[in-house]
Every structure is written in structure tokens, then in C-alpha cells.
């Protein structure tokens, strides 16, 4: 038993050592040092957005002691992810990514980070893996991924890996306070593509503020829905106002996706930037619809 335990322990240490060259320390002016994950072989590094709130004087420190200047490619506060670029000749080793479909509750998981000069790691299991959700800033996370591996200071932006050293997600302490969550690989890949292409994640918007409301039984019977999102504020000359929507209209659906809550309004517009969308709504107790050209924001 002792021999087997020793061998298991050594295999974990070997896995951490294999991943270590893909983990960097990120220093930004005025911020506590955090961690980052080398994501591509051309020097793109993913880190936590909240750790690089300023765009200038960002330095990446590698496992072999080098200090490399980094450029902020883009940031997405809604998912707490940022992309940094370092010299293509730096020879950084990209991490191996796991298939999201392989993640199981109860499997071993390790947080690997570099808040100082050396690699640090904490261990645990995947304690939750679930459906997509939205952050408090309306960012779409494709899967809820939580582990019970401890999140130490400076670990944000580091890697949550499986027992084979494959990346499960980017660790952050800013999405759910007091809980170790990771932004899964599928989300990280999507955000990285958007940031490298556009410098930000483009999301559709109507230019309205809304609030959940329950329709009267008579109106619900006429329109076929019991709930909606009433417009309580409207942006001057925004997409909604230009299409003729006004305060007091109750949003029912966008392109047939129900909008009974402001979060559902945001979700329905996620991939609709600069696109025409059909908005079903209630005005004066009657069902109506209008085509709105959604705007875009980052």
C-alpha cells in the first residue's frame, strides 16, 4: 500500500511538473501578481481580467525565470477573461486542453498557478459541473465548473487541470465570491477568438432597461405567455427607440426566445450584434411584433 501511495503521489508531482512551463506569473502596474495560462503556440496567454485592470506595464514571468513584456490584446469583464500577447519567439509551451465532454463530478482536479517565482498547486475534485449560466455582468459561461481545490492569493488566472494535466478551465475568484470556479475551456476558446479578432466580445443589445412582470390572466390568454420583461428605461436613439418601442411595452420574446427576465433578454441577444431580430411584445394589452436592428457592445 505504501509503495502504491508513493507511486500515485509521484505521478501527481510529475503531472504538475509537466504543466508548469505553461503557467506564468502576470504582473500589472498597481495590481497584485496573478497567474496566466499559455494558450497558443504563438504566445497568447489567458488570465483573469480583474488582475490586469490597467493596459500598460504588463509583464509575464515564465517558469525558467524570464520576464517578458506583454501586450493586452483584449478583455472581457463579463467572463473575467483577458488575453495577453508576448514575443512569438519566447518559446512558451501551450497547455494541453481537455475535452469538455470528459469532465465528471468527483474526478481529481488541481489548481496550478504561479503567483510567485515558483509553481504552486492545490488539489481537490470537480465538485460541480452543470449547465450554462450568466455572470452578474451578463457574460455567458457555457458550463458551471467548480472544484474544491483551494484558491490561494494570486491563483486567479491559473489553470484547473485534470489528473492527466489537461486544462479544464481558467480559475477565477471574481465570478462567484467564496467559491472556486473555473471558466471552462469551451468558453475560454470562444472568448479568446472574439478578443483576438475584435479586441472585445461583441454582444447584441436593444438599448432598454427592463424588469420582470407577470401579465394579467386576460392578457396572458390573448398573447399566449404569462410573463414578460417590461421596459422601464429606453436609450435615446438606441435600437429599441428607433424601432418604435417605448417605456411600458412588455417584451415577450426575441426571435421566438422567451424574454421573461432581463437576463433572458441579454441571452437572446448574445449572438445578434448588428442583426435584425423580431421582438414580440405587449402594448395596451395586445400582442405586437417589430423588427429591430440590434446594436453591439463590448
Buried (B, 14 or more C-beta within 10 A) or exposed (E): EEEEEEEEEEEBEEBBEBBBBBBBBBBBEEBEBBBBBBBBEEBBBBBBBBBBEEEEEBBBBBBEEBEBEBEBBBBBBBBBBBBBBBBEEBEBBBBBBBEBEEBEEEBBBBBBBBBEEEBBBBBBBBBBBEEEBBBEEBBBBBBBBBBBBEBBEBBBBBBBBBBEBBBBBBBBBBBBEEEBBBBBBBBBBBBBEBBBEEBBBBBBBBBBBBEBBEBEEEBBEBBEBEBBBBBEEBBEEBBBBBBEBEEEBBBBBBBEBBBBBBBBBBBBBBEBBEEEBEBBBBBEEEBBEBEBBBBBEB
